[in-house]
């Protein structure tokens, strides 16, 4: 499960970097730039969710080892 989460984090990072190149800095909220910004935001959300999942699995393992 940990390797899948890390893989998703890597894919989301690459996707956000790729879409960062498609943002027109002069007009960031027009045309294809808005689609790129939305995709960057979605990728960042996916990264945060996967980091939360990894932390929850670590906590779950610590609780199991205490019993």
C-alpha angles and dihedrals in degrees: 000000000000092000092050091052092049090049091052090049091052093047092048091049092051090046093052092047090049092050091046087067090056096057114105103219092202093056107017096164099050133084119331092354092074090052090051091049092050091050091049090051091049091049091051090051090052091051092051092048092051091049089052090050092051092049093048090052090052091051091047091053092049092051092049092050093053093059 
